[in-house]
Amino acid sequence: MKHNFKEIEFKSNDWIQSVALRYEILRKPLNLHLNSLDLFKETDERVFGIFMGEFLVSSANCVLLENCVKIRQVATHGKYQSLGIGTSLITNIEKKIQNMGIFRIEMNARKTSLDFYLKLGYCTIGNEFIEVGIPHYKIYKDFSS
Ligand SMILES: CC(C)(COP(=O)(O)OP(=O)(O)OC[C@H]1O[C@@H](n2cnc3c(N)ncnc32)[C@H](O)[C@@H]1OP(=O)(O)O)[C@@H](O)C(=O)NCCC(=O)NCCS
């Protein structure tokens, strides 16, 4: 399926699509609402997406820390899940990060999506914990420099 990876500019129309996608896939099922403080935080983040034409089908936010990148808010549109789109999003982000000279990714992954990340070569650190009311694992992946 033809799709394109690209960076999403803060407050652009594509960014509005990503806010809507993340609300629908990540927050609504947990009865969580968006607040402007959450969105304001994104001025310090980079958002990447997979598009089919102009339509955003998957996106993720990246927080640049000193020696690693933390990925958060990974979501694929319900109709496009299990088609390889999420894999394409994460592997493109991994390439981007390595090109920036950063060789470690960390994230708090929902237990329900853990297998997705394990297939992509991520490892868990420590025990299961609760975040936003549901079980999570801290996971990471190191790349050789
Ligand atoms: C997790 C998620 C981002 C994966 O995106 P996707 O586009 O469906 O991923 P892919 O199609 O590239 O899946 C790759 C592989 O992981 C598997 N996989 C995908 N989502 C999975 C899940 N939730 N649990 C277990 N395996 C999963 C797929 O079956 C596929 O396996 P295969 O290669 O053996 O067929 C997507 O399912 C999603 O948005 N889920 C709801 C929100 C969520 O949990 N986000 C993660 C927060 S940490």
The ligand as an ORCA input file, in Angstrom:
! r2SCAN-3c Opt
* xyz 0 1
  C       0.202     -0.634     18.170
  C      -0.085     -0.011     16.808
  C       0.495      1.402     16.774
  C       0.583     -0.867     15.735
  O       0.372     -0.250     14.478
  P       0.006     -1.131     13.200
  O       0.008     -0.190     12.037
  O      -1.215     -1.904     13.447
  O       1.286     -2.096     13.176
  P       1.788     -3.134     12.062
  O       0.689     -3.417     11.100
  O       3.060     -2.621     11.499
  O       2.060     -4.427     12.956
  C       3.263     -5.121     12.915
  C       3.113     -6.409     13.635
  O       2.750     -6.185     15.003
  C       1.509     -6.820     15.272
  N       0.717     -5.942     16.096
  C       0.243     -4.736     15.772
  N      -0.443     -4.216     16.810
  C      -0.401     -5.138     17.784
  C      -0.930     -5.198     19.095
  N      -1.659     -4.202     19.607
  N      -0.682     -6.316     19.830
  C       0.055     -7.326     19.318
  N       0.578     -7.339     18.078
  C       0.348     -6.241     17.328
  C       0.848     -7.004     13.916
  O      -0.041     -8.093     13.931
  C       2.024     -7.269     13.046
  O       2.459     -8.609     13.162
  P       2.885     -9.462     11.866
  O       4.029     -8.708     11.248
  O       3.262    -10.767     12.452
  O       1.683     -9.463     11.009
  C      -1.601      0.034     16.488
  O      -2.120     -1.274     16.578
  C      -2.388      0.958     17.399
  O      -2.519      2.151     17.100
  N      -2.939      0.413     18.486
  C      -3.763      1.161     19.411
  C      -2.993      2.249     20.129
  C      -1.767      1.734     20.847
  O      -1.822      0.779     21.608
  N      -0.637      2.411     20.593
  C       0.639      2.066     21.216
  C       0.782      2.833     22.461
  S       2.317      2.421     23.269
*
